[in-house]
Amino acid sequence: MDFSDRHVVVTGGTGALGTAVASALVKAGAICHVPYVVTAEAERFTLRGHAQVKLVPVTDLSDEASIIRLFSGVPALWASIHLAGGFAMKPVADTTPGDLMQQIDMNFVTAFLCCRAAVNAMARTGAGGRIVNVAARPALEWRSGAGTVAYTASKAAVAALTVALAEEVAKSGVLVNAVAPSIMDTPANRKAMPKADHAAWPKVEEVAATILFLASPDNKVTRGAIVPVYGKS
């Protein structure tokens, strides 16, 4: 897949999956614009200083003004990949309205604002583009979200956003899709679940490969898909 000289925004790009996505994009020739909120994450980002990577400080990815500033600094946007989000495990009885709104802000509002900014940026170029969101397995398999209801609802909203937006912008040449990972094989997840079958978890590089295709010029027809990326789990 050739991304030569194509500008791509990757939110959550300093995380485990984000690093895999950004690394693959850079290898394919893309220019990656990676926003960050926490300075420490930017400082340990392995692609920091790479000529094709632009690290962009932002205040809050759920803040409209921050997102407008981020996208206004990207010339000729081709693709926008939205990996930023958060996870919370709590039964409903212990979930406060504040907990719920935090999950909605971190997962749904960030995706919505970035999708809106990307659609407007791509409209200015008239060349179409690609948008890829990240839902989650419980967004497709709701019963598996027991114990994480606020998280599941916020990710289900991301899935609905993806499908509805894909239909809305298809005629402008913007293809919108999402991936729905199960638990991914990351150091943090291994630490949290040391007795799990780690070999069954999808690797971040494998999930990144699916994202890369959906965001690429090679994807000419796929839109409105929520692609399961479960591996063997």
HELIX and SHEET records of a PDB file:
HELIX    1   1 ALA A   16  LYS A   27  1                                  12    
HELIX    2   2 THR A   39  GLU A   43  1                                   5    
HELIX    3   3 GLU A   64  SER A   72  1                                   9    
HELIX    4   4 VAL A   92  ASP A   94  5                                   3    
HELIX    5   5 PRO A   97  GLN A  103  1                                   7    
HELIX    6   6 ILE A  104  VAL A  109  3                                   6    
HELIX    7   7 THR A  110  THR A  125  1                                  16    
HELIX    8   8 ARG A  137  LEU A  140  1                                   4    
HELIX    9   9 TRP A  142  GLY A  145  5                                   4    
HELIX   10  10 VAL A  149  VAL A  169  1                                  21    
HELIX   11  11 ALA A  170  SER A  172  5                                   3    
HELIX   12  12 PRO A  187  ALA A  192  1                                   6    
HELIX   13  13 HIS A  198  ALA A  200  5                                   3    
HELIX   14  14 VAL A  204  ALA A  215  1                                  12    
SHEET    1   A 7 VAL A  53  PRO A  57  0                                        
SHEET    2   A 7 ILE A  31  TYR A  36  1                                        
SHEET    3   A 7 HIS A   7  THR A  11  1                                        
SHEET    4   A 7 LEU A  77  HIS A  82  1                                        
SHEET    5   A 7 GLY A 129  VAL A 134  1                                        
SHEET    6   A 7 VAL A 174  PRO A 181  1                                        
SHEET    7   A 7 ILE A 226  VAL A 229  1                                        
END                                                                             
